[in-house]
């Protein structure tokens, strides 16, 4: 899922599973169901009964969520009108964010890909460096994930980063570990295709290019927005990247696709012609051997 980071919960990694992360606490579908049940039943006890959970466990979970996300459920003491619980405005905002994240993940079911032809220049374990028309790019060729990426996915940063409109961040990279590469190991000199899912690409304002030392993303390019295919929730931004000087080769410009929420496009003020910087992880890049 790719877009720039901002404050607030970051989506957890994992395609097909919507979740938000704040202060190490994950908010997922079970939590959304609990809040909606509280809203419908008017009490935590009623919500727990409706969901087949214990009241004590439901209360404990709400308290855990509130430690990270702030007040979510307002409790009313008994009296003439009786007691009960209702959702705070922050809970409704959180549910809205979760619904948007779900919409983004649904939209990534058939994510457009950028495909570049290249030649393997170096191999380092399960990662390979490929010489392409736009420069050297790194990708995964062995079908497993490196330790750094595994750590990121465990703490929920991959997907932010893409899916909910910040990088949406707010990434799930979702494709990192499972997709890997289509085929086995590669060797220096092999002809390969570099495949980059639009949901893996993070778009940043060119004036705020990411410090290479501040991110684990190994692939970075600069380009200009060529067009925006708008959707109600998620849009596909097409970015033209000029080829590098490769000793007189006549390479054409490359168009890279990035999947970004409409919210992020509005915040960044993206329009055709705008300069932007792109980044994505090597472990979100698949290398596929070219068949003669």
Buried (B, 14 or more C-beta within 10 A) or exposed (E): BBBBBBEBBBBBBBBEBBBBBBEEBBBBEEBBBBBBBBBEBBBBBBBBBBBEBEBEEBBEBBEEBBEBBEBBBEEEEEEEEEEBBEBBEBBEBBBEBBBBBBBBBEBBEEBBBBEBEBEBBEBEEBBBBBBBBBBBBBBBBBBBBBEEBBEBBEEBBBBBBBBBBBBBBBBBBBBBBEBBBEBEBBEEEBBBBBBBBBBBBBBBBBEEBBEEEEBBBBBBBBBBBBBBEEBEBBBBBBBBBBBBEEEEEEBEEBEBBBBBBBBBBEBBEBEEEBEBBBBBBBBBBBBBBEEE
